[in-house]
Amino acid sequence: MKSHATLICACFALLVAGSATAQEGRAETGTSSVAEIVSVLGIQVPDSALARDAAKTIRDSEGELLFQHSMRLYWWAALAGGRKGMAFDHELLYVAAMFHDYGLTENYGDSHLR
């Protein structure tokens, strides 16, 4: 029960911190205050060229709202996977989370290309 409450508190902290620190036009993989909270929970946002490129692409094409949504998806998935003892590639999970709604962007929303 205690781990369930900790998970709920951690996710709420991520939601609040991510919303409060969102800034337009940032090409980083995550905000510093959110990264600090997440690193305390044992989740690191990947700091690789691929992760930075994915973040920039999503921010440029989807905007800040969907970028923050994708960040929350990454944190939720990493928390859930860690809680279940699953081994996973953080960079692969991060990039997948970034692009999971890419087919809904303006260029592809009504397209047969998605």
C-alpha positions in Angstrom: 0.0 0.0 0.0 2.9 2.4 0.8 4.5 1.9 -2.6 1.1 2.6 -4.3 0.8 5.9 -2.4 4.4 6.8 -3.2 3.7 6.1 -6.9 0.6 8.3 -6.8 2.5 11.2 -5.1 5.4 10.9 -7.5 3.1 11.0 -10.5 1.2 14.0 -9.1 4.6 15.8 -8.5 5.6 15.2 -12.1 2.3 16.5 -13.4 2.5 19.7 -11.4 6.2 20.3 -12.0 5.9 19.6 -15.7 2.9 22.0 -16.1 4.5 24.7 -14.0 7.8 24.8 -15.8 6.7 24.4 -19.4 8.4 27.0 -21.7 7.9 27.5 -25.4 10.7 26.8 -27.8 13.0 24.8 -25.5 15.0 22.0 -27.3 16.1 20.2 -24.1 14.8 16.7 -23.3 13.1 17.9 -20.1 12.9 20.8 -17.7 15.5 20.9 -14.9 13.1 21.0 -11.9 11.2 18.1 -13.3 14.4 16.2 -14.0 15.5 16.7 -10.4 12.2 15.3 -9.1 12.4 12.4 -11.5 16.1 11.6 -10.7 15.1 11.3 -7.1 12.7 8.6 -8.1 15.4 6.8 -10.1 14.3 7.8 -13.5 16.7 9.6 -15.8 15.6 11.4 -18.9 18.1 10.2 -21.6 20.7 12.7 -22.5 21.7 11.6 -25.9 21.7 13.1 -29.4 18.8 10.9 -30.4 16.7 12.0 -27.3 17.5 15.7 -27.9 16.6 15.4 -31.6 13.4 13.6 -30.7 12.4 16.3 -28.2 13.2 19.1 -30.6 11.3 17.5 -33.5 8.2 17.0 -31.3 8.4 20.5 -29.8 8.7 22.0 -33.3 5.9 20.0 -34.8 3.5 19.3 -32.0 4.0 22.2 -29.6 4.6 22.4 -25.9 1.3 20.8 -24.8 1.8 17.5 -26.6 5.5 17.5 -25.8 4.7 17.7 -22.0 2.0 15.0 -22.6 4.7 12.8 -24.1 7.1 13.5 -21.2 4.4 12.4 -18.8 3.9 9.2 -20.8 7.6 8.5 -20.5 7.6 9.0 -16.8 4.5 7.0 -16.2 5.8 4.1 -18.3 9.2 4.2 -16.7 7.7 4.3 -13.2 5.3 1.4 -14.0 8.0 -0.7 -15.7 10.4 -0.1 -12.7 7.7 -1.0 -10.3 7.1 -4.3 -12.1 10.9 -5.0 -12.2 11.0 -4.8 -15.9 14.3 -4.1 -17.7 14.0 -1.6 -20.6 16.0 0.7 -22.7 15.3 4.3 -21.4 16.3 5.9 -24.6 14.0 3.7 -26.7 11.1 4.2 -24.3 11.7 8.0 -24.4 11.8 8.3 -28.2 8.7 6.0 -28.5 6.9 8.2 -25.9 7.9 11.4 -27.9 6.5 10.1 -31.2 3.4 8.1 -29.9 1.0 10.9 -31.0 2.9 12.1 -34.1 0.2 10.8 -36.4 -2.2 13.2 -34.9 -0.3 16.4 -35.8 -1.6 18.9 -38.3 0.4 17.4 -41.2 -0.8 13.8 -40.6 -4.1 14.1 -38.7 -6.4 13.6 -41.7 -3.8 11.9 -43.9 -3.6 8.4 -45.3 0.1 8.6 -44.4 -0.4 7.7 -40.8 
